Every structure is written in structure tokens, then in C-alpha cells.
């Protein structure tokens, strides 16, 4: 196991994870979730997503192998969840009825929005390419960014306003839908 500290490698992995996690693009989803549930616990969501990513980094492939699920199967399941979230955003309807305020910071925020299938699949693939110290450091930096965004959600919501949130929600709903379809097509060969 390579345990070297390489700043360039850390920056590369941080940027890859930042693009995949896409907390900035998820702001409309997070605001919508906050409005439905009454609040988001930034600390809890950040801590749980960090834990999920770290655990999956070390035992994700083993868990998938034990239960007989391929990375592709995992990615397809995640793409279906993303499709449902996007469908809710675009049409302004609620499909998932079980999002309770007590668990909203964990499901669906920490998983599958922050530490979703795209993030977890990416972690499995970059593990072969980068050293573990770089990956863990990059995860930490990204979780700090997520925490800052979640902590300042009220300010972001005030800046955007109701109209801005509605427009961004529809636009990012379509983008999220396209990402879900891309992920689905990649692993199904369609």
C-alpha cells in the first residue's frame, strides 16, 4: 500500500471527486429537501457521507463481491434513484413519501446525493490509480466543501430567491435526469 503524500495527486483526486459529488449542482435538490423536511443537519450529513465514502473505499468491492453485485449493477441501481429524484424536481411532485426530518440528513442527502453511486463507483476506480493517502485527503477536502455549502444553505437560498430556486431546480432536474440516463446507458450498453 502506497502511503506517500503527493500534493499534485491530492489536487487531481479532489477535483475528480468534486466533479462527481457536484454539491454546487445539488443545491436546488438540497434546498427542496430542506423545504420538505424543515431542516438539514450539515454536520450529520457531512460526517455520514464521509464515513460512507471511507468505508466503501476500503470494503466496497468486497461487499459487492460477497453479495454478488457488480459495480455496474450498483451503478444502475443508483441511476434509477437519481432518475426518481430528477423526476420529482422537474415535475414538482413527490414520489418518495418516507423522507422524515429525522433521517433526511442521512437519506437521501448523505446517501445517495453526496456519497452516491457515482461517487462510490469513482472511489473504486481511482483506488487502482492513486495512493490511499491522496484519496482519503481528497475525500476530507470534499466533505469540508459539502459542509460549508450545507451550513450556508439559508444564505444561498436568500440570494437565489423563490423564483431563482424554481428555475435552477428545473434546469438541474433535467441535468440530473441526463446524468442518470448516461450512467444507466454506460452500464447497460444501451
ABEGO torsion letter per residue (X at the ends): XBABBBAAAAAAAAAAAAAAAGAAAAAAAAAAAAAAAGEBBAAAAAAAAAAAAAAAAAAAAAAAAAAGBBAAAAAAAAAAAAAAAAAAAAAGBBABAABBAAAAAAOAAAOAAABBAAAAAAAAAAAAABBAAAAAAAAAAAAAAAAAAAAAAAAAAAAAEAAAAAAAAAAAAAAAAAAAAAAAAAAAGX
